[in-house]
Amino acid sequence: MSQTDPANTQPSLSFEFFPPRDEDGMAKLLDGAITKLAAFNPDYCSVTYGAGGSTRQGTQDLVQAMLATKIQAVPHLSIGGSSDAALYQLVEYYQEIGVTKILCLRGDQPSGDASKPAYAKDLVERLQQRYPKQFELAVAAYPEVHPDASCATDDLAHFAAKVNAGANSAITQYFYNPEAYGYFIDRCAQAGLSIPITPGIMPITNIDALQRFSAKAGADIPRWLAKSMSSYANDDKGLIAFGVEVVTKLCERLLELGAPGLHFYTLNRWGASSQLCRNLGFLER
């Protein structure tokens, strides 16, 4: 089951950020959460790409700003909503500024022809063909099954298609049941899919936001966790302390299961993620 490279016993560490709406927000993010979390020397930081490319310029700006501070930035890129020319123009821009890894996603479906849906595997194929071996291409994985998949078998087939198209690694949707990850890794191994699959970790800091994100993403909040969180409905400090304890144990279990690293969905905040990193033995510079 283990995905850890014996030659590298230290698990990888990475963080996700989303581009702020304006220059003031960008400055605050760079001076705040990014600086605080960069102190843990992450392997990379990823930058989200809004629906339909709505944050395209913001994503480019944040990626460039991170690279300027010697942080390896990994842009998210989706195949939906952009022409081929615009897609390749963006990839070539990233290549010019020093990006070496891209997270390939499906994104929005192209309008007009529903008979030809776009998938992340199509993006992986195009980038591998046009820029052979020039980027590490990561894709998404869903231990609890993608919300659009008809069943777990169908979902695994879609994941296998991305791997077979040339994906080098994967990051999962967040989850709170570590055994879902272990079972998914076992099924991947049985299917001959051997790329590193890093679990995505969502700190628990806001009940309403977590429930909203989870409903949209198809991420399960176990009943025991939902009931426990409800005890902190009017206690933000208590919720964060409880969340750090729960997610620390989750991460420890995932590493026991052989996870190659941890990828934190920060929501552009640093407090809970920093405490989790300390709890897990990641050292600050």
N, C-alpha and C positions, 0 to 999 in steps of 0.2 A: 504493500500500500504506500510506502514512503516515497515521497517525491524529492526529498532532500538530497542534494549532491554531497556524497561523503567527503569530497575534497573541500567543501565549503560548509562548515557546520553552523556558521552564523546565518540565521534566516534573513532573507531580504526584507527591506522595509520601504514602503512607498505611501504617498499621500495623494489624494485627489482634491483639486480646487476647481471652482467655477469662476469665469471672468466677471469682474464687477461691471456695473453699468456705466461708470464714468471715471475720469482721471483721479478724482479724489478717492473713490472707492479702491481704485487700483493701488494708489500710494499707501492707503491704510492696510490693504491686504499684504502688500510686499513688506511693509515695515512691521506688521503684526504677525498674523498666523504663519505666513511663509517663513519669516525669519525665525520665529519660535520653533517651528517644526524642522526647519533645515538644520537646526542645532543637533538633531539626532542623526545627521549624515545619511539621509535616505538614498536608496539606490536611484530613485527618480521621483518626480512629481508629475501627475497627469493633469490635464486641463480639459474640461468638458467642452462640448460643441453643441450649442442650442438647437432646438427643433428647426429643421429646414435651413440650417446654417445661420440662424438668427444671431448668434454670437460670434460669427466668423472673425470679424475684426478684433473683437475683444479676446478671443482665443489666441489669435496670432500675436497680439500685443503682450499678453501674459506669458506666452511661451518664450517670446524674445526677451522679455524682462528677466525671466528665470535663467535663461541661458547666459545672460550678461552677468549674473551673480554666481555662475559656475554650478547651477543646479541643473541636472539632466532633466529636461522637460519633455513630456510625452503627450502630444496633442491627441485628443479624440478626433476621429474623422468618420463621417457617415456617408454612405453611398446614395442615400435618398435625398432628393431635393436639389441636386446640383447637376449641371451639364458635365460631360466628360472633360471639356476644355477647362472649365472652372476647377474641377477636381484636380487635374494634373497641374494646373497653375499653382494651386495651393500646396500640393505635395512638393513641387520644385522649389517653392519659396522655403518650405521647411528644410529641404535638403541644403539649400544655400546657407541657412543660418546655423546649421549644425545639429539638427534633429536626427537621431539615429533609431528611434523607436516610435511607432504609431499604433494607437489602439483603434482597430477597425470595427465599426458598428454598422448596423442596418440603417438606423435612422428612419425618417419618414418615407413612406412609399411614394413613388412618383405619381403625379396626377395624370389622368387621361387614359391610361392603359392598365387596368387592373389585372389583365391576363399575363402581364410580365412583371411580377413583383421583384423587387431588388432585395438581395440578401447580403449579409456581411461576407459570405464566402465569395461573392462576386467582386467585392472590393479587394479582398485578399488576392484573388486571382489576377486582377488587373494590375495591382501594385507589384506583384511578383513577376509578372510578364514585362512590365514597362521599366521597373527598377530592380532587376534581379540582384538579390543579396545585398541591397543597399540599405535596407531598413530591417529591424526586428519588427515583426508584425504580431501584435497581440489581439486577442478576440475575447468576447464575453462568454461566460459559462454560467449555467443555472442549476445548482445542486437540487433546488426544489422545483425544477421544471419551469421553462419559460411560460409566461401567462398565455401566449398565443399558441402553444403547442397542444396538439390533441391528446398526447399521452407522453409518458417518460421515454418510451422507445422512439417515438417520432422526434422528440427533443434531442436525444442522443445522436440520432442520425444527422440532424442539422449541425450539431457540434462537430461530428466526425467530418462532415463536408467542409467545414472551415479549416480543420486540421489538415485534411487531405489537399486543400487548396494551397497550403503553404504557411499556415499560422505557426508561429514559433513558440507562443506562450498564451496563457489565458488568465483572466481575472474574473472571479465570480461575482454574481449579485450577492448582496449581504443576506445573512440568515442568522438564526439564533439556535439552531439545532446542529451541533457539530457532527452528529452521526449522518446527517444528510450529505455532508461533504465527504465523509468516509465512504459511504455507499456509492456516491457519484464517482469518486476516484477509483474504486474497485471496478465499477462498470466500464469506465474508460480503459482501464488496464486490460480487462477481458476483451475489449473491442480493439486492442492494439494501439490505443491512443496514448502516447507517452510524453507529450509536451508538459512542461511545468504548469500547474494550475494553482494560482495563488488565491486564497480566499479573500473576498472583500469584507471589510469590517465596518459596521455602522455604530459609532458610540451612541449611547442612550442619554439624551439631554433634554428632549421635549416630547411629551406623550402625544399631543395632537399631531405634531409634524411627523413623528415616526409612524403613526397609524395611517396618515394620509399618504406618505411615501410608500408604505408597505402595500396598501390597497392598490396603488397604481402599478407597482413593480411586481406584484405577485409574490412578495416575501411574507412568509408566515411568522406571525408573532404567537408563540406557544401560549396556551391558556394560562399556565402558571405564571408566565412573564407578564401577560396583560393584567392579570389580577394583582400581581405584586406591584406593578407600576401604578395601578389605580390608588394604591395606598399613599402615593406621593403626589396626588393631583394638585395639592396646594403647598407643596414643599419642593421648590426647585433645587435647593441645595441637597436635600435628601435624595431626590431622584438621581442627580448626577453622581453622588457617592455610591448609590445602589447600582447605577448603570455601569460605573467603572468596575465595581466588584464582579458583576455578572459577565461583562465583556472580557475582563482579564481572564476569568476561568474559561470562557469560550476560546480565547486565543491560545491559552495553555493547552487545552485539549486538541485544538487544531494542529499545533506544533507536535504534540505527541503522535498524532495521526500521520505525521510526515509532511505537513504543509511546507512548501519551499520558502514561504515568507508570508507577510501580512500587508494588505493594501487598505489604508484607512480612508473612508469617505468623510472628510473633515467638515463639509458644509461651510468652509472658510472660517472655521473656529479652531482654536488650538488647545484650550484647557483640558478637555477630557482626553483627547488624543495624546497630549503630552504625558498625562498621568498614566495612561495605559502603556505607553512606551517605557516609562520608568519602571512600572510594575513588571514588565516583561524582560527587563534587563538591557534595553537599548540605552546606550550611554550618550549623554550630551557632550558636545565639544566645548 
